[in-house]
């Protein structure tokens, strides 16, 4: 997603992963994952809908037991978390939802899709599934919603694991400026999304600031992420409304509330991210009342949770105190 003027890719590799809070250093590489994540057809077959006052919320669920809620990033959907769901479904009832205005969720007529509305929707969604409390795993704009859910509904959150995302002093990131201009002008679908669908190589070129590896997004991911965003006039309006909703920082004043939280929090941050500020993980580490520290994934970019699900799974298991 064109959140900034995209830079040329310069042969990124993952040099290593630096861990804070828990201790040691480990290496990561493109070949670190022994198994491939489920494909789009398998993921699509698992898709369900939860009826709420906000609309029919699309989600995929795997596993049993205590629930974990996975919240995706901007212009993506729950498919982002397919690898993590595979790796963690032995330990949790893993649920990846599609936020309103993105993915396959069918938004109720007249429903707002601002960050505040997304948080209210998530509470209603959990109620619809009879879930009292969740472990949250979130990234990008999903991390913004996760922080709001934590402070507004602390009894609903067991733990929180955040990857690169908004923070109080960096929401929205400056890189979103051009995208916001297109959304206000009503041209976002034509300027950004439709060209990616028509030319998947162009999408990969323009995602160089967002994915660590130049093979992403794959053709399959492209076809799962982007067509639903512009499939009808109303969906085109919704994705632009979602974008505009990110313009005004909903995290203002959240710092003291995070500090009062006793919920265990962990941050895993790609250091190659050019969208969010590099001081973001340390800010979050200082802000959470019960932070378990920061893990830095060297040279990994914003959407690394999709590319490196083993990293996400390892951090989640440590946070949840379950065996690997």
C-alpha positions, -999 to 999 in steps of 0.1 A, spaced: 0 0 0 14 33 -11 19 49 23 50 67 11 70 72 -20 83 36 -23 121 31 -21 140 7 -43 146 -27 -27 183 -34 -20 186 -71 -16 173 -74 20 181 -105 40 174 -112 76 207 -109 94 194 -120 127 168 -115 155 177 -96 186 156 -104 217 150 -82 247 132 -92 279 135 -129 275 172 -131 267 192 -145 238 198 -140 201 186 -164 173 189 -163 136 161 -161 110 162 -166 73 138 -169 44 141 -207 46 134 -208 84 98 -220 80 98 -258 75 62 -258 62 42 -236 39 11 -218 53 -24 -229 42 -33 -216 7 -61 -192 -1 -85 -220 -11 -82 -237 22 -84 -204 41 -115 -194 21 -132 -227 29 -128 -220 66 -143 -185 64 -174 -180 86 -195 -150 95 -206 -138 129 -238 -118 130 -235 -85 150 -252 -51 150 -222 -39 130 -227 -64 102 -217 -99 94 -180 -101 105 -159 -125 84 -134 -147 104 -115 -179 103 -111 -201 133 -87 -229 141 -80 -248 173 -98 -251 207 -95 -239 242 -88 -203 254 -93 -178 225 -67 -157 208 -78 -129 185 -56 -119 155 -61 -84 141 -46 -75 107 -31 -45 91 -43 -19 66 -57 -31 33 -51 -67 43 -74 -91 61 -73 -121 83 -54 -141 57 -23 -122 69 -23 -145 100 -27 -179 82 8 -191 91 4 -181 127 -30 -198 130 -15 -231 118 14 -229 143 -7 -218 173 -40 -237 169 -26 -265 191 -25 -240 220 -54 -217 215 -88 -212 197 -72 -189 171 -95 -165 154 -85 -140 127 -113 -115 118 -116 -91 89 -121 -55 102 -150 -34 89 -142 -19 55 -115 -44 47 -115 -80 37 -148 -99 34 -168 -85 63 -202 -73 53 -207 -40 70 -242 -29 81 -258 0 63 -248 33 78 -222 18 101 -191 38 108 -157 21 103 -136 45 124 -111 30 149 -136 36 177 -163 17 158 -138 -11 151 -132 -16 188 -169 -17 196 -174 -42 168 -147 -64 182 -164 -65 216 -197 -74 199 -179 -100 178 -165 -117 209 -200 -116 225 -214 -133 194 -189 -161 197 -195 -163 235 -159 -154 242 -152 -136 275 -114 -130 272 -88 -132 245 -51 -131 239 -46 -104 213 -21 -106 184 -20 -75 162 0 -54 138 -1 -22 118 -35 -4 122 -48 -35 139 -23 -28 167 -40 6 172 -74 -11 176 -58 -37 200 -45 -10 223 -79 7 224 -96 -26 232 -71 -32 260 -77 1 278 -114 3 272 -123 -33 279 -94 -46 301 -114 -75 314 -116 -89 279 -78 -91 273 -56 -118 288 -24 -107 270 -13 -86 241 14 -92 215 21 -63 191 41 -61 159 50 -29 141 20 -6 146 7 28 156 18 44 188 4 75 205 30 98 191 30 81 156 -7 77 146 -12 80 118 24 76 105 35 104 81 38 79 53 0 77 51 -3 113 38 -6 105 1 -30 77 7 -52 100 28 -52 126 0 -65 100 -24 -91 88 0 -104 123 5 -104 129 -33 -124 97 -38 -97 82 -60 -80 57 -38 -95 26 -55 -84 38 -89 -50 52 -79 -39 24 -56 -59 -8 -55 -72 -15 -90 -37 -12 -105 -23 -38 -81 -51 -62 -91 -44 -56 -128 -6 -59 -125 6 -81 -97 43 -73 -104 35 -36 -100 19 -45 -66 51 -62 -56 72 -33 -67 51 -8 -48 51 -30 -17 89 -29 -14 86 -7 17 61 -31 33 73 -66 27 107 -79 35 109 -103 5 104 -91 -31 82 -121 -39 54 -107 -17 26 -102 -19 23 -135 -39 -3 -137 -67 -25 -158 -44 -23 -132 -16 -30 -104 -40 -61 -121 -52 -73 -127 -17 -66 -93 -3 -75 -67 -29 -105 -76 -51 -130 -75 -23 -119 -39 -15 -133 -26 -48 -158 -53 -58 -188 -30 -54 -193 8 -52 -202 4 -15 -170 -15 -8 -150 12 -26 -167 38 -3 -159 17 28 -122 13 21 -119 50 17 -139 57 48 -116 33 67 -86 52 54 -100 86 64 -109 72 98 -72 67 105 -65 104 100 -73 116 135 -52 100 162 -75 79 185 -45 70 208 -41 106 222 -41 103 260 -37 65 260 -3 65 277 -15 66 314 -41 40 306 -15 16 292 7 22 322 -21 12 346 -27 -20 327 -16 -52 344 -20 -73 312 12 -90 300 25 -72 269 52 -81 244 65 -62 214 81 -78 183 94 -52 158 109 -54 123 138 -29 122 135 -25 84 101 -8 87 101 26 70 64 33 78 64 35 116 90 53 137 120 32 149 114 44 184 80 29 185 89 -4 202 108 13 230 79 37 235 55 8 238 79 -10 262 79 20 285 42 26 282 28 -8 291 24 -14 328 34 -50 325 57 -51 294 78 -82 289 102 -64 266 109 -61 229 122 -85 203 137 -69 172 137 -87 139 166 -72 120 158 -57 86 122 -71 86 96 -48 73 61 -39 83 43 -70 71 68 -95 84 42 -113 106 28 -127 74 63 -137 61 78 -150 94 49 -168 112 75 -188 132 86 -156 149 50 -147 158 43 -182 170 74 -184 191 66 -150 208 30 -160 214 39 -193 230 64 -175 253 38 -149 262 11 -175 268 35 -198 287 29 -228 266 54 -253 252 69 -250 218 
